[in-house]
Amino acid sequence: MRIHIATDHAGLEFSTDLQRHLLEQGHEVIDHGPTEYDALDDYPAFCIRAAQAVVSDQTAGVTALGVVFGGSGNGEQIAANKVAGVRAALVWNLSTAELAREHNDANVIAIGARQHSVEEVFALVDRFVATPFSDEERHARRIAQVGAFERDGSLLNGPAPRVRS
């Protein structure tokens, strides 16, 4: 599988360790940066490029996923989710890593490098990569609703908001 990785300065060491781990497992790894430590770097471009590459690969029929790192993972998830076709999930334990794929067909995960040990990061990414989408109708339906909104702003199903006074 091809795995696209991006980070900010807080996740640089984890990114390097994870790349080595994934290569040892036989995955192809694409590093979208940064390549050197800079405490003032700006992560959005790195994460957006990784997310774009995941969508591009998947559109071309290449099996690909993405992993983005930051101190908390929040900003990196937000940046990745700005790319049409990306479903990026912030993961913090094995259950959230698994459910991101199983229920949401997430194609990118965000991890807080300051929140986990390198062994925990390996476990989160391994679980994410190994878990397939469930293909359950209810999950596919919900993903389609998000996709429709992303494409044209339409909201499928669901009740209109109620005003209470």
C-alpha positions as CSV (number, residue, x, y, z in Angstrom):
1,M,0.0,0.0,0.0
2,R,1.1,3.6,-0.6
3,I,1.1,5.7,2.5
4,H,1.5,9.5,2.3
5,I,2.9,11.2,5.4
6,A,3.1,14.8,6.5
7,T,3.8,16.6,9.7
8,D,4.9,19.7,11.4
9,H,8.0,20.2,13.5
10,A,6.4,18.5,16.5
11,G,5.9,15.3,14.6
12,L,9.1,15.2,12.6
13,E,10.9,12.5,14.6
14,F,7.7,10.4,14.7
15,S,7.3,10.7,11.0
16,T,10.9,9.5,10.4
17,D,10.4,6.5,12.7
18,L,7.0,5.7,11.2
19,Q,8.4,5.8,7.7
20,R,11.1,3.3,8.6
21,H,8.4,1.1,10.3
22,L,6.1,1.1,7.3
23,L,8.9,0.5,4.8
24,E,9.9,-2.6,6.9
25,Q,6.4,-3.8,6.5
26,G,6.6,-3.5,2.7
27,H,4.6,-0.3,2.2
28,E,5.6,2.4,-0.2
29,V,6.0,5.7,1.7
30,I,5.8,9.2,0.3
31,D,7.0,12.0,2.6
32,H,5.4,15.3,2.0
33,G,7.5,17.1,4.5
34,P,9.0,18.8,6.2
35,T,12.5,17.3,5.8
36,E,14.3,19.2,8.5
37,Y,13.3,20.7,11.9
38,D,12.0,24.2,11.9
39,A,10.1,25.3,15.0
40,L,8.3,28.0,12.9
41,D,7.2,25.8,10.0
42,D,3.7,25.9,8.7
43,Y,2.0,22.5,8.5
44,P,-1.0,23.2,6.3
45,A,0.9,23.0,3.0
46,F,2.5,19.7,4.0
47,C,-0.8,18.1,5.2
48,I,-2.8,19.4,2.2
49,R,-0.2,18.0,-0.3
50,A,-0.4,14.6,1.4
51,A,-4.2,14.7,1.4
52,Q,-4.3,15.7,-2.3
53,A,-1.9,12.8,-3.1
54,V,-4.1,10.3,-1.3
55,V,-7.2,11.4,-3.3
56,S,-5.2,11.5,-6.5
57,D,-3.9,7.9,-5.9
58,Q,-7.3,6.6,-4.9
59,T,-8.9,8.2,-8.0
60,A,-6.3,6.5,-10.1
61,G,-7.1,3.1,-8.5
62,V,-3.9,3.1,-6.3
63,T,-4.5,1.8,-2.8
64,A,-3.4,4.7,-0.6
65,L,-3.9,6.2,2.8
66,G,-2.4,9.2,4.6
67,V,-1.0,9.9,8.1
68,V,-0.5,13.5,9.3
69,F,1.1,14.5,12.6
70,G,1.3,17.5,14.7
71,G,1.6,18.3,18.4
72,S,-2.1,17.5,18.9
73,G,-3.1,16.4,15.4
74,N,-6.0,18.8,15.4
75,G,-4.7,21.4,13.0
76,E,-3.3,18.8,10.7
77,Q,-6.7,17.0,10.6
78,I,-8.4,20.3,9.8
79,A,-6.0,21.1,7.0
80,A,-6.3,17.6,5.4
81,N,-10.1,17.8,5.6
82,K,-10.1,20.9,3.4
83,V,-9.2,18.6,0.4
84,A,-12.2,17.4,-1.5
85,G,-12.5,13.6,-1.1
86,V,-10.6,13.4,2.1
87,R,-12.1,12.0,5.3
88,A,-9.5,12.7,7.9
89,A,-10.0,11.4,11.5
90,L,-8.2,12.4,14.6
91,V,-7.2,9.1,16.3
92,W,-6.0,8.7,19.9
93,N,-6.5,5.0,20.7
94,L,-6.9,1.7,18.8
95,S,-10.7,1.9,18.8
96,T,-10.7,5.3,17.1
97,A,-8.1,4.1,14.6
98,E,-10.2,1.1,13.7
99,L,-13.6,2.9,13.7
100,A,-12.2,5.7,11.5
101,R,-11.7,3.1,8.7
102,E,-14.6,0.7,9.6
103,H,-17.4,3.2,9.9
104,N,-16.1,6.3,8.1
105,D,-13.9,4.9,5.4
106,A,-11.3,7.5,6.6
107,N,-8.5,7.8,4.1
108,V,-6.3,10.0,6.3
109,I,-5.6,9.9,10.1
110,A,-4.2,12.6,12.2
111,I,-2.2,11.8,15.3
112,G,-0.9,14.1,18.1
113,A,2.8,13.4,18.3
114,R,3.0,15.0,21.7
115,Q,0.3,12.7,23.0
116,H,1.8,9.3,22.3
117,S,4.9,7.2,22.4
118,V,6.4,6.0,19.1
119,E,5.2,2.5,19.9
120,E,1.6,3.8,20.3
121,V,1.9,5.6,17.0
122,F,3.0,2.4,15.3
123,A,0.0,0.6,16.8
124,L,-2.5,3.3,15.8
125,V,-1.2,3.4,12.2
126,D,-1.0,-0.4,11.9
127,R,-4.6,-0.8,13.1
128,F,-5.8,2.0,10.7
129,V,-4.0,0.4,7.7
130,A,-5.2,-3.1,8.5
131,T,-8.8,-2.3,9.0
132,P,-11.1,-2.3,6.0
133,F,-14.3,-0.3,5.5
134,S,-17.3,-2.3,6.7
135,D,-19.4,-1.5,3.6
136,E,-22.5,-1.4,5.8
137,E,-25.3,0.5,4.1
138,R,-25.8,2.9,7.0
139,H,-22.1,3.9,6.9
140,A,-22.0,4.2,3.1
141,R,-25.2,6.3,3.2
142,R,-23.7,8.7,5.7
143,I,-20.4,9.0,3.8
144,A,-22.4,9.7,0.6
145,Q,-24.3,12.5,2.4
146,V,-21.0,14.2,3.4
147,G,-19.8,13.7,-0.2
148,A,-22.9,15.4,-1.6
149,F,-22.5,18.4,0.7
150,E,-18.8,18.6,-0.3
151,R,-19.7,18.5,-4.0
152,D,-22.7,20.9,-4.2
153,G,-23.8,21.9,-0.7
154,S,-26.8,19.7,-0.7
155,L,-28.0,18.1,2.5
156,L,-29.6,14.7,2.0
157,N,-32.0,13.3,4.5
158,G,-32.2,14.4,8.1
159,P,-34.7,16.7,9.8
160,A,-34.6,20.4,9.5
161,P,-33.4,22.3,12.6
162,R,-36.1,23.2,15.2
163,V,-36.3,26.5,16.8
164,R,-37.1,26.5,20.5
165,S,-37.9,29.5,22.6
